[in-house]
Amino acid sequence: MDLAFSDEQEALGRLARDIFDGHVTSDRLKEVEAGPERFDRALWAELARSNLLGAGIPEAHGGIGGGVIEVCLLLEQAGAAVAPVALWPALALGALPLARFGSAEQQAALLPRVASGDAVLSSALNEPNADDPLRPATEATWEGDAWRLEGVKTSVPAAHVAERVLVPASTENGSGVFLLDPRAGGVVAEQQRGTGGEILSRLELDGAAVPEADVLVEPGTDATALSWMLDVALVGICAMQVGLAERALKMTAEYLSNREQFGRPLAKFQAVQQRAADAYIDVEAMRWTTWQAAWRLSEDLPATDEVAIAKYWASEGSHRVLAAAQHLHGGVGVDIEYPLHRYTLSSKQLELTLGGATQHLARLGDSMAEAR
């Protein structure tokens, strides 16, 4: 069994790492974080010029013809750099579902513009006080010449810069997915802030109109579509957590090797070595469970249980790794001028996005119980 990435996939990962490492500097992060969008447009343009925004987009629409694996390779490097760009919503939440379920007209209208960096997509998978994204409380009814959406979506990533937001909603015929213009009439958008400072949105839908041409998944026609979208969204989070946790651990190892106490580097102390070794094991567990889930999705194999396992490890493992990184850094770890704080805050946001470790462990337990 060959568990290695292909040469093309390896090259994609290296290119992404080079671009992120060359562009995402401490000074640039401060500049972007001080801006109103918290979105690095220059980095976005560079990703577009390198055709990395085409990961997951068919070649016919200007992409590289990749899929879940290629998008996750890109997200891993984005996580490692805590890059302030909307890669997860644009590709995992938007482009991949559009490439899978969209009509020829929808794909032609949006996917080339995503690949060129001219359009951002997102999905609204969270609802207030809703435990199951697969059963949206948001309702869609057909009135006149359009679907009318009623409900509230919360913590929607990149909605403030998105051209379309994929909105799951329930109808009398079953669930559907709608391509909503977040600036359309009947949409009230309120900005929220994530733990890492990123801009999210609360979308209140009061009769927001979506024409038939913008229905991504016709209500009642594909019972697995929303489940697939959720699985891809979750594995994308896991990929970012892998890159983030690995980079935080590397940062910690470098600090321990250079910081001396009692006349020798901190890395020479046995207790420190044991704590770092435990963190390394967590990173590897996160990595292998993530890539198993991503591979199964890329091969159209059942992957919901594997995704739940990966999200459990991504949440639980990253929590332990970043706690260890903070502790091993001592007081330096909480200095906001030192880069580790961005990793801690971003990791906590990702840990709880679309459910934390406990929720996904329960999800896995329910699946195992149903299979007996």
N, C-alpha and C positions, 0 to 999 in steps of 0.2 A: 504494500500500500504506500503510495507516494503522498506524503502530507505536506510537501513543499509548495510554495506559490510558483506560478509560472514565471518565466523571465519577464514577460510584459507586466505582470502584477508587481514583481519586485522592483522593476524600473519605475512604475507609478508611485510606489511607496517612497523610493529614494528621491524622486523629483519633488514630491509633496514635502518631504522633510527638509530638503534644501531650500525650498521657497519659504516655508514657514520659519525656519531657523534664521534665514537671511533677512526676513522682513519684520518678524514680530520681536522687536527689541523692547527693553524697558521704557525707553523714552517714547517709542511709538505707541505702546499700550497706554501710557498716561495721556497722550494726546487724544487717542480715540475715546478713552473713557471719559474725558472731559467734554466730548462732543454730544450733540443732542441725539444722535442715532445710535451711538456705541457700535458702529459698524464701519470696519476698515474698508473703505471703497477702493483705495489703492491696492490693497492686498487682493480684494475681490477681482479687480481688473487683471492682476498678474495671474491669478488662478485661471481666469478665462483665457488669457493669451496662451497659457500652457495647455489649454484644453482639459484641465483637471475638473472644471465644472461640467464637462461632458461625461464624467464617470457615471455610469448608470443610464446614459441616454443613447439610443440607437444611432448608428452611424448615419442613417438616412436623415436624421434631424440634427446633425452637427456634432454628435457625441463620439465616444470611442467604442461604443458597443458593449460596454461592461454591464455589470449588474450589482447585486448585493455585496459580493466580495470586494469589488473595486471601490464602491462607495465606502465600505467599512475601512479599507486601507487608507483612504483619504481622511476619514473621520478620526482614525487613530492618531495620525500626525497632527490634525487640528487640535485634538485633545492634548497632545504632548506640548503644544505651543500655547495652550489656552487662547487660541486665535479668536479675536472678536469679529467673526464673520458668521453668516447664517447658513453654514454648510449642512448641518443636520436637518433643519426645516426645509431648505431648498431642495436637497437631494433625497434624503431618506423619507421625509414626510410628503414631499411633493413630486419630484421627478420620477422616482421609482414607481409609485402608484399610478401616475399618469401614463408612464410607458407601458404598464401592464394592463390597465383597464380603460385608458382613454380611447376615444374614437380617433380616426385618422385626422379629422379636422381639429380636434382639441390638441392632439400631439403636434400637428404642424403649426398651430398658432402659438404654442407656449414653449415646447421643448427646445427649439433652436434659440430662443431668447434666453432660456436658462443657461444653455451651454455657452452663449456669448457674454453672459454676465449682465444682460439687460433686464432680466426679470428674476424675481425671487418668488418662490412658492412656500406654502406652509400648510399645516393641518391643524384642526381644532379637535383634539382628542379628549380634552379634559372638560368636565362639567362640575360645578359646585355641588358638593354633597352627593356625588355619584361614585360608587365603588367599582362599577364595571363599564369600561369604555365601549364594550361590545353591545351595550343596551342603552343607546343615547336617549336622553329625555327630551332633547330638542326635537321638535315635530316639523314636518313638512306637509303642506296641503296644496293641492292644485287649485288655483283660482285664476280664472280668466285665461291668460296666455303664459303663466309662469308658476313655478313653485314658490310658496311663501313659507319662510323659515321663522319659527318662533322658539325662543329658548335663550340660554346663556352658555357661552363657552368661556373658559377661564384659562389663564396661563398659556395663551397661544403665542408661540415663539415667532418673532420676526413679522408679526402681522402689520407693524407700523411701516415696513418697507416692502411688504408682499403685494404682488399683483393679483394673486388669487389665493384663497385659503380653502383647502379641502374640508368640507363640513359634513360629518356623518349626521344623519337625522332619521327619525322613525316616521313611517307612514302606515296607513291602514293595510298596505300590501307588504310591509317589511321594511327593513332599513335600506337607505340609499346614501350615496355620497355626492355632494354638490360642490361645484366650483364657484365659490362666493367671492365677489369683489368686496374687499373689506371697507371700501369707501362708498358703497352703494347706499341708496336710501333704505331706511329701516335698520341700519347698523349703527349702533352707538359703541364706539371704542374708547376704553379707558385704560391708560397705561398702568402696568404693574411693574414691580422690580423683583428680579430673582435674587437668590442668595448671593450670587456672584456679581450682582449689579446689572445684569443684562435686562433689556427691555422686553417685557411680555405684555400681553393685552387681554383684557376682559371684553368680550364681544357680546353685547346684548342685541339679540335679533328680534325685531318687532315687525314682522311681516316683510323681512328682507326678500327681495325678488330674485329668483334664479331662473333664467329661461331654459327651456328644454335642451337647447344646444349646449348648456353648461352642466348637464347632469353627467357626472363621471361614472357612477354606478347606478343604473336604473333600479328603483326600489323593488325589492323582492326577487331580483334576477340572479344574484350571486350571494349566497349566504356566507361564503367564506371570505369575501373581499375585505370586510372590515377587520376580521381576524388576521388576515395576511398583512394589512396595513399596520396593525398594532405590533405584530411580531417584528416587522422590518424596523419600525420606530424604536422598539426596545433593543434590538441587536445593534442599532446605530449608537444608542446611548452606551451600550457595553463597550463598543470599539473605542469611543472617546475616553471612557474610564480606563481602559487598558493603557492607552497612550499617556494619559494624565498621571496615573499611578506609577507607571514605569519611569517617567521623567522625574517625578517627585522623589522617587527612591534613588535615582541616579544623582540628583542634586544633593540628597542627604549623604550618600556615600562619599561624594567629593568633599563635602563639608567635614565629615568625620575624619577623612584622611589628612586634612590640612589643619584642623583645629587641635591644638595640643593642650593637655591637662596633666599636671604632675610630671612634666617632662617627656611625655610621649603622646602620639596622636590618639584621639578618642577611639579611632577604629581599632586600636590594639586591645581595648578592654573587652573581656569576654561577654559581659552582659550586653554591651552595645552590639557586638557581633551577633549575638543570639536574637536580639530584637530586629536587626536588619535582615537576618536570615529568614525569620518568620514573615517579614514583609515581602521578601523575594518570593517565597512559596505562594503567598496570596496573589502576587502579580501573575505568576505562572498559571495558577488555577483560573484566574480571570481570563487570561489569554486563551487557554485551550477550550474552556467552555464557550467563550465568545465565538471562536472560529469554527467550532463544531456546529453551533446554531446557525452561523452565517452560511456555512457550506450547505447545510441541509436546505436552507431557504433558497440558495442559489440553484440547487438541484431539484426544486419543487417537491421535496420530501416533507412529510409531516414534521413540524419543528416546534410546535407550541410548548411541549414539555422542555425541550432543549433550550428554548428561549427563556423560559422561566428559571431554569437552572443557571443560565448565563447571567440573567439579571440579578438573581440572588447573590451570586459570587461578585458581580460588579458592584453591587451595593454594599454587601458585607465586607468584601475584601478591600475595596477602596477606603471604606471607613477606617479599617485597621491600619492600612498602609499610611494614610495621611495623618492619623493620630501618632503613629510611630515616627513619621518624618518630623512632625511638630515637636514631639518630646525629645528626639535625638538632637534637634537643633537648639533646644533650650530657648532662651529669651529671644534669640535671633529669629526664631520661627514666627513670632507674632509681630515682628516689625513690618509695617505695611510698605516700607521701602525695599524690603527683601522679597524676591519673587514668589517664595513659597506660599504666601498668604492667598495669592490668586488661585493656586492649585487647590488649597483647602476649601475655599469658598465655592469654586466651580465644581469640585468633587461632591460637596454636600448637595448642591442643586441637582446634579445628575443622579446622585444616589436616590433621591426621592421622586424624581420625575417619572410619571406614569407608574408609580408604586415603588415602595422600598423593599428591602429584603424579606420582611415578614409577610407582606402581601403576596409576593411571588412564591414564597415557600408554601403558603396556604393554597395558592392557585395550583401549584404542583401536586399538593396533597389531594385536592379535590379531583384532579385528573387521574391520579393513581387509584383513588377510591372508586371512581366511575368505571375504571378498566377491570376491576375485580369481578 
